[in-house]
Amino acid sequence: MNDLDQDSVDALFFDVLEKMACMFGEPGDLDEIDEPDEALFEASMSFEGAGTGEIRLFVPGSLCTELAANVLGIDEEDDEAIEIGQDTLRELLNTLLGQLLTAMAGVEPVFDLTIPEVVETDKVPWNDALTKEKVYLYDVEDHPVLLDVSKIT
């Protein structure tokens, strides 16, 4: 599998975010983006096949709700948006991983993917992820988002 540079990862992430949830983001700067000060969710998936790895996405809880509201075309305060926020995050991660693997390996290789998992977490995994080499920080609609692809080989 080919490695992707930061511009390619950024472009894939922003494309998935825009097409799926009509949301926009930009690359973040550690000096300008603070870690979330609210409930933090970690979505993760692993895969094997032509390559192996794991992808993790850290987002604040309010962004999960906003994602769901945008996907469904409903208000953020709607109970349904609150209820399916984590499911929407799972789907975003699943779609993103599919796009990353296609960009890295092409359309021919077959990969076995795990089911996306979402857990509420503290800030320790966020801070640990920031020390890794292939980690990308984003500002999505004024929410900090961290994408960790450091375990993809």
C-alpha positions as a Markdown table, in Angstrom:
| # | Residue | x | y | z |
|---|---|---|---|---|
| 1 | Met | 0.0 | 0.0 | 0.0 |
| 2 | Asn | 1.1 | 3.5 | -0.7 |
| 3 | Asp | 1.4 | 6.1 | 2.0 |
| 4 | Leu | -0.6 | 9.2 | 1.6 |
| 5 | Asp | 0.8 | 12.7 | 2.3 |
| 6 | Gln | -1.0 | 15.1 | 4.6 |
| 7 | Asp | -2.7 | 17.0 | 1.7 |
| 8 | Ser | -4.2 | 13.8 | 0.4 |
| 9 | Val | -5.5 | 12.7 | 3.8 |
| 10 | Asp | -6.9 | 16.2 | 4.4 |
| 11 | Ala | -8.6 | 16.2 | 1.0 |
| 12 | Leu | -10.2 | 12.8 | 1.6 |
| 13 | Phe | -11.4 | 13.7 | 5.1 |
| 14 | Phe | -12.9 | 17.0 | 3.9 |
| 15 | Asp | -14.5 | 15.4 | 0.9 |
| 16 | Val | -16.2 | 12.7 | 3.0 |
| 17 | Leu | -17.3 | 15.3 | 5.6 |
| 18 | Glu | -18.8 | 17.6 | 3.0 |
| 19 | Lys | -20.5 | 14.9 | 0.9 |
| 20 | Met | -21.9 | 13.0 | 3.9 |
| 21 | Ala | -22.9 | 15.8 | 6.3 |
| 22 | Cys | -22.6 | 19.1 | 4.3 |
| 23 | Met | -20.0 | 20.2 | 6.9 |
| 24 | Phe | -16.6 | 21.9 | 6.3 |
| 25 | Gly | -13.3 | 21.8 | 8.0 |
| 26 | Glu | -9.8 | 23.0 | 7.7 |
| 27 | Pro | -6.4 | 21.7 | 8.9 |
| 28 | Gly | -5.9 | 22.6 | 12.5 |
| 29 | Asp | -2.9 | 24.0 | 14.3 |
| 30 | Leu | -1.9 | 22.8 | 17.7 |
| 31 | Asp | -1.2 | 26.3 | 18.8 |
| 32 | Glu | -4.7 | 27.5 | 17.8 |
| 33 | Ile | -7.0 | 24.5 | 18.6 |
| 34 | Asp | -7.5 | 23.4 | 22.2 |
| 35 | Glu | -8.5 | 19.9 | 23.2 |
| 36 | Pro | -12.2 | 19.4 | 23.7 |
| 37 | Asp | -13.7 | 20.6 | 27.0 |
| 38 | Glu | -16.7 | 18.4 | 26.7 |
| 39 | Ala | -17.5 | 14.7 | 26.4 |
| 40 | Leu | -15.0 | 13.1 | 23.9 |
| 41 | Phe | -15.7 | 10.2 | 21.7 |
| 42 | Glu | -13.2 | 7.9 | 20.0 |
| 43 | Ala | -14.4 | 6.0 | 16.9 |
| 44 | Ser | -12.1 | 3.2 | 15.7 |
| 45 | Met | -11.9 | 0.5 | 13.1 |
| 46 | Ser | -9.3 | -2.0 | 12.0 |
| 47 | Phe | -8.7 | -3.8 | 8.8 |
| 48 | Glu | -6.5 | -6.5 | 7.2 |
| 49 | Gly | -5.9 | -7.7 | 3.7 |
| 50 | Ala | -3.4 | -6.1 | 1.3 |
| 51 | Gly | -2.4 | -4.1 | 4.4 |
| 52 | Thr | -3.3 | -4.0 | 8.0 |
| 53 | Gly | -4.1 | -1.2 | 10.4 |
| 54 | Glu | -6.4 | 0.8 | 12.6 |
| 55 | Ile | -7.9 | 4.2 | 12.2 |
| 56 | Arg | -9.2 | 6.3 | 15.1 |
| 57 | Leu | -11.2 | 9.5 | 15.0 |
| 58 | Phe | -11.7 | 11.7 | 18.1 |
| 59 | Val | -14.5 | 14.2 | 18.2 |
| 60 | Pro | -16.4 | 16.1 | 20.9 |
| 61 | Gly | -20.0 | 14.9 | 21.6 |
| 62 | Ser | -21.6 | 18.0 | 20.3 |
| 63 | Leu | -20.1 | 17.3 | 16.9 |
| 64 | Cys | -21.6 | 13.9 | 16.8 |
| 65 | Thr | -25.0 | 15.5 | 17.3 |
| 66 | Glu | -24.3 | 18.1 | 14.7 |
| 67 | Leu | -23.2 | 15.4 | 12.2 |
| 68 | Ala | -26.4 | 13.5 | 12.7 |
| 69 | Ala | -28.6 | 16.6 | 12.4 |
| 70 | Asn | -26.9 | 17.5 | 9.1 |
| 71 | Val | -27.1 | 14.0 | 7.7 |
| 72 | Leu | -30.8 | 13.8 | 8.6 |
| 73 | Gly | -31.6 | 17.4 | 7.7 |
| 74 | Ile | -33.1 | 18.1 | 11.2 |
| 75 | Asp | -32.4 | 20.5 | 14.1 |
| 76 | Glu | -29.5 | 19.7 | 16.4 |
| 77 | Glu | -31.9 | 19.8 | 19.4 |
| 78 | Asp | -34.1 | 17.1 | 17.9 |
| 79 | Asp | -34.0 | 14.0 | 20.1 |
| 80 | Glu | -33.3 | 11.8 | 17.0 |
| 81 | Ala | -30.1 | 13.8 | 16.2 |
| 82 | Ile | -28.9 | 13.3 | 19.8 |
| 83 | Glu | -29.8 | 9.6 | 19.8 |
| 84 | Ile | -28.0 | 8.7 | 16.6 |
| 85 | Gly | -24.9 | 10.9 | 16.9 |
| 86 | Gln | -22.6 | 8.0 | 17.6 |
| 87 | Asp | -24.1 | 6.0 | 14.8 |
| 88 | Thr | -23.4 | 8.8 | 12.4 |
| 89 | Leu | -19.8 | 9.0 | 13.7 |
| 90 | Arg | -19.4 | 5.3 | 13.0 |
| 91 | Glu | -20.7 | 5.8 | 9.4 |
| 92 | Leu | -18.4 | 8.7 | 8.8 |
| 93 | Leu | -15.4 | 6.7 | 10.0 |
| 94 | Asn | -16.4 | 3.7 | 7.9 |
| 95 | Thr | -16.8 | 5.8 | 4.8 |
| 96 | Leu | -13.5 | 7.6 | 5.4 |
| 97 | Leu | -11.6 | 4.3 | 5.9 |
| 98 | Gly | -13.0 | 3.0 | 2.6 |
| 99 | Gln | -11.8 | 6.1 | 0.8 |
| 100 | Leu | -8.4 | 6.0 | 2.4 |
| 101 | Leu | -7.9 | 2.3 | 1.6 |
| 102 | Thr | -8.9 | 2.9 | -2.0 |
| 103 | Ala | -6.6 | 5.9 | -2.4 |
| 104 | Met | -3.7 | 3.9 | -0.8 |
| 105 | Ala | -4.2 | 0.4 | -2.5 |
| 106 | Gly | -6.5 | 1.0 | -5.4 |
| 107 | Val | -9.8 | -0.8 | -6.1 |
| 108 | Glu | -8.6 | -4.3 | -6.7 |
| 109 | Pro | -7.4 | -5.4 | -3.2 |
| 110 | Val | -9.9 | -6.9 | -0.8 |
| 111 | Phe | -9.9 | -5.8 | 2.9 |
| 112 | Asp | -11.7 | -7.3 | 5.9 |
| 113 | Leu | -13.0 | -4.4 | 8.0 |
| 114 | Thr | -14.1 | -4.6 | 11.6 |
| 115 | Ile | -17.4 | -3.0 | 12.7 |
| 116 | Pro | -16.8 | 0.7 | 13.7 |
| 117 | Glu | -16.8 | 1.1 | 17.5 |
| 118 | Val | -17.4 | 4.3 | 19.4 |
| 119 | Val | -16.5 | 4.8 | 23.1 |
| 120 | Glu | -16.6 | 7.8 | 25.3 |
| 121 | Thr | -13.1 | 8.5 | 26.4 |
| 122 | Asp | -11.1 | 10.9 | 28.5 |
| 123 | Lys | -8.4 | 13.2 | 27.1 |
| 124 | Val | -5.5 | 10.8 | 27.6 |
| 125 | Pro | -6.0 | 9.0 | 24.3 |
| 126 | Trp | -6.3 | 12.4 | 22.6 |
| 127 | Asn | -3.1 | 13.6 | 24.1 |
| 128 | Asp | -1.3 | 10.3 | 23.3 |
| 129 | Ala | -2.4 | 10.4 | 19.7 |
| 130 | Leu | -1.0 | 13.9 | 19.3 |
| 131 | Thr | 2.5 | 12.4 | 19.9 |
| 132 | Lys | 2.2 | 10.0 | 16.9 |
| 133 | Glu | 3.6 | 10.6 | 13.4 |
| 134 | Lys | 0.5 | 10.2 | 11.2 |
| 135 | Val | -2.0 | 12.2 | 13.2 |
| 136 | Tyr | -4.1 | 15.0 | 11.7 |
| 137 | Leu | -5.8 | 17.8 | 13.6 |
| 138 | Tyr | -8.8 | 19.6 | 12.1 |
| 139 | Asp | -11.2 | 22.3 | 12.9 |
| 140 | Val | -14.6 | 21.2 | 11.8 |
| 141 | Glu | -17.3 | 23.9 | 12.3 |
| 142 | Asp | -15.4 | 25.2 | 15.3 |
| 143 | His | -15.0 | 21.7 | 16.8 |
| 144 | Pro | -11.5 | 20.1 | 17.3 |
| 145 | Val | -11.2 | 16.8 | 15.5 |
| 146 | Leu | -8.2 | 14.4 | 15.6 |
| 147 | Leu | -7.6 | 11.7 | 13.0 |
| 148 | Asp | -5.1 | 9.0 | 13.9 |
| 149 | Val | -3.9 | 6.8 | 11.0 |
| 150 | Ser | -0.5 | 6.0 | 12.6 |
| 151 | Lys | -1.2 | 2.3 | 12.7 |
| 152 | Ile | -1.9 | 1.8 | 8.9 |
| 153 | Thr | 0.7 | -0.3 | 7.1 |
